[in-house]
Amino acid sequence: MRFLDTNILLYAISTDPAEKRKVGIALRVLEAGDLATSVQVLQEFYAQSTRASKPDRIPHETAVSLVESFLRFPTHEVTVQTMRSALATSTRFRISYWDAAIIESARALDCPVVLTEDLNHGQDFQGVRIVNPFRR
């Protein structure tokens, strides 16, 4: 299983011509059958995709429909234990709490890979490795 970060979902719906290559990659990633995510990622997707300052924002109803469709993937519900683990990971690796929560949600779902462009490609967080699918 591979864990999806928010940026994969956002690129999949982007209409920005400058992001065309990333859109194609994100759409191909979403066709895979070995994906998982978390409630945190889906919340971030909703908030970012409907943000008023986003030039290609989508309506609430569309975002809700997409969130529902992404629930086809195993989805980790963030718990107190996830938060505690993320706080420790954040301190240990000197990364943001939010990135650490992604890593810990992936760990909770036994995903050895997190697909994201937000962390260093190839970096290993005690058995959870970062893969940037957009890396050239």
MODELLER restraints for C-alpha pairs under 7 A, 6 or more apart:
rsr = mdl.restraints
at = mdl.atoms
rsr.add(forms.Gaussian(group=physical.xy_distance, feature=features.Distance(at['CA:1:A'], at['CA:34:A']), mean=4.69, stdev=0.5))
rsr.add(forms.Gaussian(group=physical.xy_distance, feature=features.Distance(at['CA:1:A'], at['CA:35:A']), mean=5.49, stdev=0.5))
rsr.add(forms.Gaussian(group=physical.xy_distance, feature=features.Distance(at['CA:1:A'], at['CA:36:A']), mean=6.67, stdev=0.5))
rsr.add(forms.Gaussian(group=physical.xy_distance, feature=features.Distance(at['CA:1:A'], at['CA:111:A']), mean=4.94, stdev=0.5))
rsr.add(forms.Gaussian(group=physical.xy_distance, feature=features.Distance(at['CA:2:A'], at['CA:34:A']), mean=6.01, stdev=0.5))
rsr.add(forms.Gaussian(group=physical.xy_distance, feature=features.Distance(at['CA:2:A'], at['CA:35:A']), mean=4.89, stdev=0.5))
rsr.add(forms.Gaussian(group=physical.xy_distance, feature=features.Distance(at['CA:2:A'], at['CA:36:A']), mean=6.08, stdev=0.5))
rsr.add(forms.Gaussian(group=physical.xy_distance, feature=features.Distance(at['CA:2:A'], at['CA:111:A']), mean=5.30, stdev=0.5))
rsr.add(forms.Gaussian(group=physical.xy_distance, feature=features.Distance(at['CA:2:A'], at['CA:112:A']), mean=6.69, stdev=0.5))
rsr.add(forms.Gaussian(group=physical.xy_distance, feature=features.Distance(at['CA:2:A'], at['CA:113:A']), mean=4.96, stdev=0.5))
rsr.add(forms.Gaussian(group=physical.xy_distance, feature=features.Distance(at['CA:2:A'], at['CA:114:A']), mean=5.81, stdev=0.5))
rsr.add(forms.Gaussian(group=physical.xy_distance, feature=features.Distance(at['CA:2:A'], at['CA:115:A']), mean=6.78, stdev=0.5))
rsr.add(forms.Gaussian(group=physical.xy_distance, feature=features.Distance(at['CA:3:A'], at['CA:35:A']), mean=5.71, stdev=0.5))
rsr.add(forms.Gaussian(group=physical.xy_distance, feature=features.Distance(at['CA:3:A'], at['CA:36:A']), mean=4.74, stdev=0.5))
rsr.add(forms.Gaussian(group=physical.xy_distance, feature=features.Distance(at['CA:3:A'], at['CA:37:A']), mean=5.34, stdev=0.5))
rsr.add(forms.Gaussian(group=physical.xy_distance, feature=features.Distance(at['CA:3:A'], at['CA:106:A']), mean=5.74, stdev=0.5))
rsr.add(forms.Gaussian(group=physical.xy_distance, feature=features.Distance(at['CA:3:A'], at['CA:111:A']), mean=6.02, stdev=0.5))
rsr.add(forms.Gaussian(group=physical.xy_distance, feature=features.Distance(at['CA:3:A'], at['CA:113:A']), mean=6.09, stdev=0.5))
rsr.add(forms.Gaussian(group=physical.xy_distance, feature=features.Distance(at['CA:3:A'], at['CA:114:A']), mean=4.58, stdev=0.5))
rsr.add(forms.Gaussian(group=physical.xy_distance, feature=features.Distance(at['CA:3:A'], at['CA:115:A']), mean=5.91, stdev=0.5))
rsr.add(forms.Gaussian(group=physical.xy_distance, feature=features.Distance(at['CA:4:A'], at['CA:35:A']), mean=6.64, stdev=0.5))
rsr.add(forms.Gaussian(group=physical.xy_distance, feature=features.Distance(at['CA:4:A'], at['CA:36:A']), mean=6.06, stdev=0.5))
rsr.add(forms.Gaussian(group=physical.xy_distance, feature=features.Distance(at['CA:4:A'], at['CA:37:A']), mean=5.20, stdev=0.5))
rsr.add(forms.Gaussian(group=physical.xy_distance, feature=features.Distance(at['CA:4:A'], at['CA:114:A']), mean=6.14, stdev=0.5))
rsr.add(forms.Gaussian(group=physical.xy_distance, feature=features.Distance(at['CA:4:A'], at['CA:115:A']), mean=5.23, stdev=0.5))
rsr.add(forms.Gaussian(group=physical.xy_distance, feature=features.Distance(at['CA:4:A'], at['CA:116:A']), mean=6.94, stdev=0.5))
rsr.add(forms.Gaussian(group=physical.xy_distance, feature=features.Distance(at['CA:5:A'], at['CA:41:A']), mean=6.11, stdev=0.5))
rsr.add(forms.Gaussian(group=physical.xy_distance, feature=features.Distance(at['CA:5:A'], at['CA:114:A']), mean=6.97, stdev=0.5))
rsr.add(forms.Gaussian(group=physical.xy_distance, feature=features.Distance(at['CA:5:A'], at['CA:115:A']), mean=6.00, stdev=0.5))
rsr.add(forms.Gaussian(group=physical.xy_distance, feature=features.Distance(at['CA:5:A'], at['CA:116:A']), mean=5.37, stdev=0.5))
rsr.add(forms.Gaussian(group=physical.xy_distance, feature=features.Distance(at['CA:6:A'], at['CA:41:A']), mean=5.16, stdev=0.5))
rsr.add(forms.Gaussian(group=physical.xy_distance, feature=features.Distance(at['CA:6:A'], at['CA:44:A']), mean=6.48, stdev=0.5))
rsr.add(forms.Gaussian(group=physical.xy_distance, feature=features.Distance(at['CA:6:A'], at['CA:45:A']), mean=5.68, stdev=0.5))
rsr.add(forms.Gaussian(group=physical.xy_distance, feature=features.Distance(at['CA:7:A'], at['CA:116:A']), mean=6.56, stdev=0.5))
rsr.add(forms.Gaussian(group=physical.xy_distance, feature=features.Distance(at['CA:8:A'], at['CA:26:A']), mean=5.39, stdev=0.5))
rsr.add(forms.Gaussian(group=physical.xy_distance, feature=features.Distance(at['CA:8:A'], at['CA:116:A']), mean=6.81, stdev=0.5))
rsr.add(forms.Gaussian(group=physical.xy_distance, feature=features.Distance(at['CA:9:A'], at['CA:45:A']), mean=6.86, stdev=0.5))
rsr.add(forms.Gaussian(group=physical.xy_distance, feature=features.Distance(at['CA:10:A'], at['CA:45:A']), mean=6.53, stdev=0.5))
rsr.add(forms.Gaussian(group=physical.xy_distance, feature=features.Distance(at['CA:10:A'], at['CA:49:A']), mean=6.79, stdev=0.5))
rsr.add(forms.Gaussian(group=physical.xy_distance, feature=features.Distance(at['CA:11:A'], at['CA:22:A']), mean=6.24, stdev=0.5))
rsr.add(forms.Gaussian(group=physical.xy_distance, feature=features.Distance(at['CA:11:A'], at['CA:23:A']), mean=5.01, stdev=0.5))
rsr.add(forms.Gaussian(group=physical.xy_distance, feature=features.Distance(at['CA:11:A'], at['CA:26:A']), mean=6.02, stdev=0.5))
rsr.add(forms.Gaussian(group=physical.xy_distance, feature=features.Distance(at['CA:12:A'], at['CA:23:A']), mean=5.04, stdev=0.5))
rsr.add(forms.Gaussian(group=physical.xy_distance, feature=features.Distance(at['CA:12:A'], at['CA:26:A']), mean=5.09, stdev=0.5))
rsr.add(forms.Gaussian(group=physical.xy_distance, feature=features.Distance(at['CA:12:A'], at['CA:27:A']), mean=5.35, stdev=0.5))
rsr.add(forms.Gaussian(group=physical.xy_distance, feature=features.Distance(at['CA:14:A'], at['CA:23:A']), mean=6.51, stdev=0.5))
rsr.add(forms.Gaussian(group=physical.xy_distance, feature=features.Distance(at['CA:15:A'], at['CA:56:A']), mean=6.48, stdev=0.5))
rsr.add(forms.Gaussian(group=physical.xy_distance, feature=features.Distance(at['CA:22:A'], at['CA:134:A']), mean=6.26, stdev=0.5))
rsr.add(forms.Gaussian(group=physical.xy_distance, feature=features.Distance(at['CA:25:A'], at['CA:134:A']), mean=6.96, stdev=0.5))
rsr.add(forms.Gaussian(group=physical.xy_distance, feature=features.Distance(at['CA:35:A'], at['CA:73:A']), mean=6.01, stdev=0.5))
rsr.add(forms.Gaussian(group=physical.xy_distance, feature=features.Distance(at['CA:36:A'], at['CA:73:A']), mean=4.95, stdev=0.5))
rsr.add(forms.Gaussian(group=physical.xy_distance, feature=features.Distance(at['CA:36:A'], at['CA:74:A']), mean=4.80, stdev=0.5))
rsr.add(forms.Gaussian(group=physical.xy_distance, feature=features.Distance(at['CA:36:A'], at['CA:75:A']), mean=5.90, stdev=0.5))
rsr.add(forms.Gaussian(group=physical.xy_distance, feature=features.Distance(at['CA:37:A'], at['CA:73:A']), mean=6.59, stdev=0.5))
rsr.add(forms.Gaussian(group=physical.xy_distance, feature=features.Distance(at['CA:37:A'], at['CA:74:A']), mean=6.36, stdev=0.5))
rsr.add(forms.Gaussian(group=physical.xy_distance, feature=features.Distance(at['CA:37:A'], at['CA:75:A']), mean=4.87, stdev=0.5))
rsr.add(forms.Gaussian(group=physical.xy_distance, feature=features.Distance(at['CA:37:A'], at['CA:76:A']), mean=6.32, stdev=0.5))
rsr.add(forms.Gaussian(group=physical.xy_distance, feature=features.Distance(at['CA:38:A'], at['CA:75:A']), mean=4.58, stdev=0.5))
rsr.add(forms.Gaussian(group=physical.xy_distance, feature=features.Distance(at['CA:38:A'], at['CA:76:A']), mean=4.31, stdev=0.5))
rsr.add(forms.Gaussian(group=physical.xy_distance, feature=features.Distance(at['CA:38:A'], at['CA:77:A']), mean=6.03, stdev=0.5))
rsr.add(forms.Gaussian(group=physical.xy_distance, feature=features.Distance(at['CA:38:A'], at['CA:105:A']), mean=6.52, stdev=0.5))
rsr.add(forms.Gaussian(group=physical.xy_distance, feature=features.Distance(at['CA:39:A'], at['CA:75:A']), mean=6.39, stdev=0.5))
rsr.add(forms.Gaussian(group=physical.xy_distance, feature=features.Distance(at['CA:39:A'], at['CA:76:A']), mean=6.12, stdev=0.5))
rsr.add(forms.Gaussian(group=physical.xy_distance, feature=features.Distance(at['CA:39:A'], at['CA:77:A']), mean=5.43, stdev=0.5))
rsr.add(forms.Gaussian(group=physical.xy_distance, feature=features.Distance(at['CA:39:A'], at['CA:78:A']), mean=6.68, stdev=0.5))
rsr.add(forms.Gaussian(group=physical.xy_distance, feature=features.Distance(at['CA:42:A'], at['CA:67:A']), mean=6.19, stdev=0.5))
rsr.add(forms.Gaussian(group=physical.xy_distance, feature=features.Distance(at['CA:46:A'], at['CA:63:A']), mean=5.84, stdev=0.5))
rsr.add(forms.Gaussian(group=physical.xy_distance, feature=features.Distance(at['CA:49:A'], at['CA:57:A']), mean=5.31, stdev=0.5))
rsr.add(forms.Gaussian(group=physical.xy_distance, feature=features.Distance(at['CA:49:A'], at['CA:58:A']), mean=5.93, stdev=0.5))
rsr.add(forms.Gaussian(group=physical.xy_distance, feature=features.Distance(at['CA:49:A'], at['CA:63:A']), mean=6.95, stdev=0.5))
rsr.add(forms.Gaussian(group=physical.xy_distance, feature=features.Distance(at['CA:50:A'], at['CA:57:A']), mean=4.99, stdev=0.5))
rsr.add(forms.Gaussian(group=physical.xy_distance, feature=features.Distance(at['CA:50:A'], at['CA:58:A']), mean=5.29, stdev=0.5))
rsr.add(forms.Gaussian(group=physical.xy_distance, feature=features.Distance(at['CA:50:A'], at['CA:59:A']), mean=6.22, stdev=0.5))
rsr.add(forms.Gaussian(group=physical.xy_distance, feature=features.Distance(at['CA:50:A'], at['CA:60:A']), mean=6.42, stdev=0.5))
rsr.add(forms.Gaussian(group=physical.xy_distance, feature=features.Distance(at['CA:51:A'], at['CA:57:A']), mean=6.28, stdev=0.5))
rsr.add(forms.Gaussian(group=physical.xy_distance, feature=features.Distance(at['CA:76:A'], at['CA:105:A']), mean=6.07, stdev=0.5))
rsr.add(forms.Gaussian(group=physical.xy_distance, feature=features.Distance(at['CA:76:A'], at['CA:109:A']), mean=6.79, stdev=0.5))
rsr.add(forms.Gaussian(group=physical.xy_distance, feature=features.Distance(at['CA:82:A'], at['CA:101:A']), mean=6.81, stdev=0.5))
rsr.add(forms.Gaussian(group=physical.xy_distance, feature=features.Distance(at['CA:82:A'], at['CA:104:A']), mean=6.14, stdev=0.5))
rsr.add(forms.Gaussian(group=physical.xy_distance, feature=features.Distance(at['CA:82:A'], at['CA:105:A']), mean=6.71, stdev=0.5))
rsr.add(forms.Gaussian(group=physical.xy_distance, feature=features.Distance(at['CA:83:A'], at['CA:101:A']), mean=6.67, stdev=0.5))
rsr.add(forms.Gaussian(group=physical.xy_distance, feature=features.Distance(at['CA:85:A'], at['CA:104:A']), mean=6.48, stdev=0.5))
rsr.add(forms.Gaussian(group=physical.xy_distance, feature=features.Distance(at['CA:86:A'], at['CA:97:A']), mean=6.19, stdev=0.5))
rsr.add(forms.Gaussian(group=physical.xy_distance, feature=features.Distance(at['CA:86:A'], at['CA:100:A']), mean=4.77, stdev=0.5))
rsr.add(forms.Gaussian(group=physical.xy_distance, feature=features.Distance(at['CA:86:A'], at['CA:101:A']), mean=4.74, stdev=0.5))
rsr.add(forms.Gaussian(group=physical.xy_distance, feature=features.Distance(at['CA:86:A'], at['CA:104:A']), mean=5.85, stdev=0.5))
rsr.add(forms.Gaussian(group=physical.xy_distance, feature=features.Distance(at['CA:87:A'], at['CA:97:A']), mean=6.15, stdev=0.5))
rsr.add(forms.Gaussian(group=physical.xy_distance, feature=features.Distance(at['CA:89:A'], at['CA:100:A']), mean=5.68, stdev=0.5))
rsr.add(forms.Gaussian(group=physical.xy_distance, feature=features.Distance(at['CA:90:A'], at['CA:96:A']), mean=5.75, stdev=0.5))
rsr.add(forms.Gaussian(group=physical.xy_distance, feature=features.Distance(at['CA:90:A'], at['CA:97:A']), mean=5.30, stdev=0.5))
rsr.add(forms.Gaussian(group=physical.xy_distance, feature=features.Distance(at['CA:90:A'], at['CA:100:A']), mean=5.32, stdev=0.5))
rsr.add(forms.Gaussian(group=physical.xy_distance, feature=features.Distance(at['CA:103:A'], at['CA:128:A']), mean=6.78, stdev=0.5))
rsr.add(forms.Gaussian(group=physical.xy_distance, feature=features.Distance(at['CA:106:A'], at['CA:114:A']), mean=6.85, stdev=0.5))
rsr.add(forms.Gaussian(group=physical.xy_distance, feature=features.Distance(at['CA:107:A'], at['CA:128:A']), mean=6.67, stdev=0.5))
rsr.add(forms.Gaussian(group=physical.xy_distance, feature=features.Distance(at['CA:112:A'], at['CA:127:A']), mean=6.16, stdev=0.5))
rsr.add(forms.Gaussian(group=physical.xy_distance, feature=features.Distance(at['CA:112:A'], at['CA:128:A']), mean=4.55, stdev=0.5))
rsr.add(forms.Gaussian(group=physical.xy_distance, feature=features.Distance(at['CA:112:A'], at['CA:129:A']), mean=6.02, stdev=0.5))
rsr.add(forms.Gaussian(group=physical.xy_distance, feature=features.Distance(at['CA:113:A'], at['CA:128:A']), mean=5.52, stdev=0.5))
rsr.add(forms.Gaussian(group=physical.xy_distance, feature=features.Distance(at['CA:113:A'], at['CA:129:A']), mean=4.84, stdev=0.5))
rsr.add(forms.Gaussian(group=physical.xy_distance, feature=features.Distance(at['CA:113:A'], at['CA:130:A']), mean=5.82, stdev=0.5))
rsr.add(forms.Gaussian(group=physical.xy_distance, feature=features.Distance(at['CA:113:A'], at['CA:131:A']), mean=6.59, stdev=0.5))
rsr.add(forms.Gaussian(group=physical.xy_distance, feature=features.Distance(at['CA:114:A'], at['CA:128:A']), mean=6.98, stdev=0.5))
rsr.add(forms.Gaussian(group=physical.xy_distance, feature=features.Distance(at['CA:114:A'], at['CA:129:A']), mean=6.23, stdev=0.5))
rsr.add(forms.Gaussian(group=physical.xy_distance, feature=features.Distance(at['CA:114:A'], at['CA:130:A']), mean=5.02, stdev=0.5))
rsr.add(forms.Gaussian(group=physical.xy_distance, feature=features.Distance(at['CA:114:A'], at['CA:131:A']), mean=6.03, stdev=0.5))
rsr.add(forms.Gaussian(group=physical.xy_distance, feature=features.Distance(at['CA:115:A'], at['CA:130:A']), mean=6.26, stdev=0.5))
rsr.add(forms.Gaussian(group=physical.xy_distance, feature=features.Distance(at['CA:115:A'], at['CA:131:A']), mean=5.02, stdev=0.5))
rsr.add(forms.Gaussian(group=physical.xy_distance, feature=features.Distance(at['CA:115:A'], at['CA:132:A']), mean=5.72, stdev=0.5))
rsr.add(forms.Gaussian(group=physical.xy_distance, feature=features.Distance(at['CA:115:A'], at['CA:133:A']), mean=6.54, stdev=0.5))
rsr.add(forms.Gaussian(group=physical.xy_distance, feature=features.Distance(at['CA:116:A'], at['CA:130:A']), mean=6.87, stdev=0.5))
rsr.add(forms.Gaussian(group=physical.xy_distance, feature=features.Distance(at['CA:116:A'], at['CA:131:A']), mean=6.27, stdev=0.5))
rsr.add(forms.Gaussian(group=physical.xy_distance, feature=features.Distance(at['CA:116:A'], at['CA:132:A']), mean=5.10, stdev=0.5))
rsr.add(forms.Gaussian(group=physical.xy_distance, feature=features.Distance(at['CA:117:A'], at['CA:132:A']), mean=4.94, stdev=0.5))
rsr.add(forms.Gaussian(group=physical.xy_distance, feature=features.Distance(at['CA:119:A'], at['CA:130:A']), mean=6.76, stdev=0.5))
rsr.add(forms.Gaussian(group=physical.xy_distance, feature=features.Distance(at['CA:120:A'], at['CA:130:A']), mean=6.59, stdev=0.5))
rsr.add(forms.Gaussian(group=physical.xy_distance, feature=features.Distance(at['CA:121:A'], at['CA:130:A']), mean=5.25, stdev=0.5))
rsr.add(forms.Gaussian(group=physical.xy_distance, feature=features.Distance(at['CA:121:A'], at['CA:131:A']), mean=5.06, stdev=0.5))
rsr.add(forms.Gaussian(group=physical.xy_distance, feature=features.Distance(at['CA:121:A'], at['CA:132:A']), mean=5.36, stdev=0.5))
rsr.add(forms.Gaussian(group=physical.xy_distance, feature=features.Distance(at['CA:122:A'], at['CA:129:A']), mean=6.01, stdev=0.5))
rsr.add(forms.Gaussian(group=physical.xy_distance, feature=features.Distance(at['CA:122:A'], at['CA:130:A']), mean=5.14, stdev=0.5))
rsr.add(forms.Gaussian(group=physical.xy_distance, feature=features.Distance(at['CA:122:A'], at['CA:131:A']), mean=5.87, stdev=0.5))
rsr.add(forms.Gaussian(group=physical.xy_distance, feature=features.Distance(at['CA:123:A'], at['CA:129:A']), mean=5.64, stdev=0.5))
rsr.add(forms.Gaussian(group=physical.xy_distance, feature=features.Distance(at['CA:123:A'], at['CA:130:A']), mean=5.43, stdev=0.5))
rsr.add(forms.Gaussian(group=physical.xy_distance, feature=features.Distance(at['CA:124:A'], at['CA:130:A']), mean=6.46, stdev=0.5))
